[in-house]
Amino acid sequence: MNDIDLEQARFNMIEQQIRPWEVLDQRVLDIIAKTPRENFVPFSYRNLAFADVEIPLGRGQVMMSPKLEGRLLQVLALQPSDSVLEVGTGSGYLTACLAQLSDRVLSVDIFPEFVESARRKCKNHGINNVVLRSGDAAQGWGNGCYDAIAITGSVPVLPEHWRQQLNVGGRLFIIVGEPPIMEALLITRVGAQEWTQESLFDTELPPLLNAKKPQIFAF
């Protein structure tokens, strides 16, 4: 695919997939337009970089569809001074977009090879405000608090620890449920012990590894 075809495919992705999915924030659209998604997908799937599909990354993981990435970026309403936690680095594409909309990003993935690949890609694209770590963040990560948290795998139930890691005014994007019923939620911390919850849309996403399962009561 030559440069002209790439730019046309990118334009079509934004205009035919992302914008119709109610992603209208121009800052978000600009970042998606300038961040070369084709450089973050596995090489064997490069021809699908702009398709309305989840792209396999290996290890049973996938890259979100472009429209879902766009909605996530929009609902987090990132500001240039924000600190962000991303749970599930994956391809590193969403990491790069988050970094360009905020002050700094800490991204964690359970698979070290994903972390190393994302580190190389971010460096190659001049994105220097990202810290990448390998580890299991399914039960939270450290004791820090963040202005925004993005969870890139679904969870059966909403865990308490991520709500607690939000600063007051902080936003959490998370997909909760099990197939066939999953719901994207925006959790906002509005006080020391007060949160609001907004249902955004129904969707499906592979589960976050080691996410807490619902309790089963025996009678």
MOCOR-V938191 format. One record per pair of residues at least 4 apart in sequence whose ideal C-beta (glycine too) atoms are under 7 Angstrom apart, sorted by sequence separation. I is the first residue (numbers start at 1). GAP is how many residues later the second one is. D is the distance in Angstrom with one decimal. If there is no record, write none. Layout:
BEGIN
<<I | GAP | D> <I | GAP | D>>
END
This chain:
BEGIN
<<1 | 4 | 4.5> <2 | 4 | 7.0> <3 | 4 | 6.4> <4 | 4 | 6.4> <5 | 4 | 6.2> <6 | 4 | 6.3> <7 | 4 | 6.3> <8 | 4 | 6.3> <9 | 4 | 6.4> <10 | 4 | 6.7> <11 | 4 | 6.0> <12 | 4 | 5.1> <13 | 4 | 5.3> <14 | 4 | 5.0> <15 | 4 | 5.6> <16 | 4 | 6.7> <17 | 4 | 6.7> <19 | 4 | 6.0> <25 | 4 | 6.7> <26 | 4 | 6.0> <27 | 4 | 6.6> <28 | 4 | 6.4> <29 | 4 | 6.2> <30 | 4 | 6.3> <31 | 4 | 5.9> <37 | 4 | 6.7> <41 | 4 | 5.0> <57 | 4 | 4.5> <64 | 4 | 4.4> <66 | 4 | 6.3> <67 | 4 | 6.5> <68 | 4 | 6.4> <69 | 4 | 6.4> <70 | 4 | 6.3> <71 | 4 | 6.1> <72 | 4 | 6.5> <78 | 4 | 5.1> <90 | 4 | 6.9> <92 | 4 | 6.1> <93 | 4 | 6.7> <94 | 4 | 6.1> <95 | 4 | 6.3> <96 | 4 | 6.6> <97 | 4 | 6.6> <98 | 4 | 6.0> <112 | 4 | 6.3> <113 | 4 | 6.2> <114 | 4 | 6.2> <115 | 4 | 6.3> <116 | 4 | 6.7> <117 | 4 | 6.4> <118 | 4 | 6.1> <119 | 4 | 6.4> <120 | 4 | 6.2> <121 | 4 | 6.4> <137 | 4 | 4.1> <151 | 4 | 6.9> <155 | 4 | 6.5> <160 | 4 | 6.2> <161 | 4 | 6.5> <166 | 4 | 3.3> <177 | 4 | 5.0> <190 | 4 | 5.1> <207 | 4 | 5.9> <1 | 5 | 5.5> <13 | 5 | 6.4> <14 | 5 | 6.0> <18 | 5 | 4.8> <19 | 5 | 6.7> <23 | 5 | 6.1> <41 | 5 | 5.7> <48 | 5 | 6.1> <57 | 5 | 6.0> <64 | 5 | 4.9> <109 | 5 | 4.5> <122 | 5 | 4.2> <177 | 5 | 3.8> <190 | 5 | 6.5> <23 | 6 | 6.7> <56 | 6 | 5.7> <57 | 6 | 5.8> <78 | 6 | 6.9> <89 | 6 | 5.6> <99 | 6 | 4.7> <109 | 6 | 5.1> <166 | 6 | 5.9> <176 | 6 | 6.8> <177 | 6 | 5.4> <189 | 6 | 5.3> <190 | 6 | 5.7> <48 | 7 | 5.8> <55 | 7 | 6.2> <98 | 7 | 5.0> <175 | 7 | 5.4> <176 | 7 | 5.7> <188 | 7 | 6.5> <38 | 8 | 5.6> <41 | 8 | 4.8> <54 | 8 | 4.0> <55 | 8 | 4.2> <86 | 8 | 6.9> <122 | 8 | 5.2> <175 | 8 | 7.0> <187 | 8 | 5.6> <188 | 8 | 4.8> <54 | 9 | 6.4> <86 | 9 | 5.8> <163 | 9 | 6.6> <175 | 9 | 5.1> <176 | 9 | 5.8> <45 | 10 | 4.9> <54 | 10 | 6.5> <95 | 10 | 6.1> <162 | 10 | 5.6> <187 | 10 | 5.5> <38 | 11 | 4.0> <45 | 11 | 6.9> <54 | 11 | 5.6> <107 | 11 | 7.0> <151 | 11 | 6.9> <174 | 11 | 5.5> <37 | 12 | 5.0> <53 | 12 | 6.1> <86 | 12 | 6.0> <95 | 12 | 4.7> <162 | 12 | 7.0> <185 | 12 | 5.9> <186 | 12 | 4.5> <37 | 13 | 6.6> <52 | 13 | 5.7> <119 | 13 | 5.0> <149 | 13 | 5.6> <173 | 13 | 6.1> <174 | 13 | 6.8> <185 | 13 | 6.8> <18 | 14 | 6.6> <41 | 14 | 5.3> <52 | 14 | 6.8> <84 | 14 | 5.2> <118 | 14 | 5.8> <185 | 14 | 6.2> <186 | 14 | 5.8> <14 | 15 | 6.0> <42 | 15 | 6.4> <52 | 15 | 6.7> <171 | 15 | 6.1> <172 | 15 | 4.1> <185 | 15 | 6.5> <50 | 16 | 6.9> <149 | 16 | 6.4> <158 | 16 | 6.7> <183 | 16 | 5.8> <184 | 16 | 4.2> <115 | 17 | 4.9> <149 | 17 | 6.5> <171 | 17 | 5.3> <184 | 17 | 5.3> <14 | 18 | 6.2> <84 | 18 | 4.9> <89 | 18 | 4.5> <115 | 18 | 6.9> <158 | 18 | 5.2> <14 | 19 | 6.2> <86 | 19 | 6.0> <89 | 19 | 6.8> <90 | 19 | 6.8> <115 | 19 | 4.6> <146 | 19 | 6.0> <155 | 19 | 6.6> <157 | 19 | 6.7> <170 | 19 | 5.0> <183 | 19 | 5.8> <184 | 19 | 5.5> <78 | 20 | 7.0> <82 | 20 | 4.2> <83 | 20 | 6.1> <89 | 20 | 3.7> <145 | 20 | 5.4> <146 | 20 | 6.4> <147 | 20 | 5.4> <169 | 20 | 6.6> <182 | 20 | 6.7> <82 | 21 | 5.8> <83 | 21 | 5.4> <84 | 21 | 4.5> <85 | 21 | 5.3> <86 | 21 | 4.1> <87 | 21 | 5.8> <88 | 21 | 6.0> <140 | 21 | 3.6> <144 | 21 | 6.8> <145 | 21 | 6.4> <146 | 21 | 6.5> <154 | 21 | 4.3> <155 | 21 | 5.8> <168 | 21 | 5.4> <182 | 21 | 5.8> <41 | 22 | 6.3> <80 | 22 | 6.9> <81 | 22 | 5.2> <112 | 22 | 4.3> <139 | 22 | 6.1> <140 | 22 | 6.5> <145 | 22 | 4.8> <148 | 22 | 6.2> <151 | 22 | 6.7> <154 | 22 | 7.0> <156 | 22 | 5.3> <167 | 22 | 6.8> <182 | 22 | 5.2> <10 | 23 | 6.5> <78 | 23 | 4.0> <80 | 23 | 6.2> <95 | 23 | 5.7> <107 | 23 | 6.2> <147 | 23 | 4.9> <148 | 23 | 5.1> <149 | 23 | 4.6> <150 | 23 | 5.1> <151 | 23 | 4.5> <154 | 23 | 6.8> <166 | 23 | 4.1> <168 | 23 | 6.5> <182 | 23 | 6.6> <73 | 24 | 5.8> <78 | 24 | 4.7> <90 | 24 | 6.1> <105 | 24 | 6.6> <146 | 24 | 6.0> <163 | 24 | 5.9> <168 | 24 | 7.0> <69 | 25 | 5.6> <89 | 25 | 5.3> <92 | 25 | 6.5> <104 | 25 | 4.8> <105 | 25 | 4.7> <106 | 25 | 4.9> <107 | 25 | 5.3> <108 | 25 | 4.9> <109 | 25 | 6.3> <110 | 25 | 6.8> <140 | 25 | 6.2> <179 | 25 | 6.2> <89 | 26 | 5.9> <92 | 26 | 2.9> <96 | 26 | 5.8> <103 | 26 | 6.7> <110 | 26 | 5.2> <163 | 26 | 6.8> <63 | 27 | 5.9> <95 | 27 | 6.7> <100 | 27 | 6.9> <106 | 27 | 6.9> <108 | 27 | 5.7> <63 | 28 | 4.7> <73 | 28 | 6.6> <99 | 28 | 5.1> <154 | 28 | 5.5> <175 | 28 | 6.2> <61 | 29 | 6.0> <89 | 29 | 4.9> <92 | 29 | 4.8> <96 | 29 | 6.3> <108 | 29 | 4.2> <63 | 30 | 6.7> <64 | 30 | 6.8> <92 | 30 | 6.1> <99 | 30 | 5.2> <175 | 30 | 4.9> <96 | 31 | 5.2> <99 | 31 | 4.9> <6 | 32 | 6.4> <163 | 32 | 5.6> <57 | 33 | 5.8> <108 | 33 | 5.5> <57 | 34 | 5.9> <17 | 35 | 5.0> <95 | 35 | 5.9> <13 | 37 | 4.0> <12 | 38 | 6.8> <32 | 38 | 6.2> <10 | 40 | 6.0> <9 | 41 | 4.3> <28 | 42 | 6.3> <89 | 43 | 6.3> <28 | 45 | 4.7> <1 | 46 | 7.0> <21 | 46 | 4.1> <28 | 46 | 5.0> <23 | 47 | 3.8> <18 | 48 | 5.6> <23 | 48 | 5.9> <17 | 49 | 5.4> <18 | 49 | 5.2> <21 | 49 | 6.5> <25 | 49 | 4.7> <17 | 50 | 4.8> <21 | 50 | 6.1> <41 | 50 | 6.3> <87 | 50 | 4.6> <23 | 51 | 5.1> <40 | 51 | 4.5> <154 | 51 | 4.3> <18 | 52 | 4.1> <40 | 52 | 5.6> <59 | 52 | 5.4> <98 | 52 | 6.6> <153 | 52 | 6.4> <154 | 52 | 6.8> <155 | 52 | 7.0> <13 | 53 | 5.3> <40 | 53 | 3.7> <153 | 53 | 6.1> <154 | 53 | 5.2> <155 | 53 | 5.5> <159 | 53 | 5.5> <153 | 54 | 5.7> <154 | 54 | 6.5> <153 | 55 | 3.1> <156 | 55 | 6.4> <157 | 55 | 6.5> <37 | 56 | 5.7> <85 | 56 | 6.4> <155 | 56 | 4.2> <151 | 57 | 6.5> <156 | 57 | 5.6> <157 | 57 | 5.0> <35 | 58 | 6.9> <94 | 58 | 6.5> <156 | 58 | 5.4> <35 | 61 | 5.4> <85 | 61 | 4.5> <35 | 62 | 5.6> <84 | 62 | 6.0> <90 | 62 | 5.9> <83 | 63 | 5.0> <84 | 63 | 6.8> <88 | 63 | 6.8> <83 | 64 | 5.2> <84 | 64 | 4.7> <85 | 64 | 4.6> <86 | 64 | 4.9> <87 | 64 | 4.8> <88 | 64 | 3.5> <32 | 65 | 6.7> <35 | 65 | 6.9> <82 | 65 | 3.9> <87 | 65 | 6.6> <88 | 65 | 5.1> <31 | 66 | 5.2> <82 | 66 | 5.6> <84 | 66 | 6.9> <86 | 66 | 6.8> <31 | 69 | 5.1> <31 | 70 | 5.9> <78 | 70 | 5.9> <138 | 70 | 5.7> <138 | 71 | 6.5> <76 | 72 | 4.6> <138 | 72 | 4.0> <138 | 73 | 5.1> <27 | 74 | 6.6> <76 | 74 | 6.5> <136 | 74 | 5.7> <72 | 78 | 6.0> <85 | 80 | 6.8> <40 | 81 | 5.8> <39 | 82 | 6.5> <64 | 88 | 6.7> <77 | 94 | 6.6> <76 | 95 | 5.3> <76 | 97 | 5.7> <75 | 98 | 5.9> <110 | 99 | 5.6> <72 | 101 | 5.1> <75 | 111 | 5.1> <88 | 120 | 6.4> <87 | 121 | 7.0> <75 | 125 | 6.3> <68 | 135 | 6.5> <62 | 144 | 5.8> <61 | 145 | 6.7> <60 | 146 | 6.8>>
END
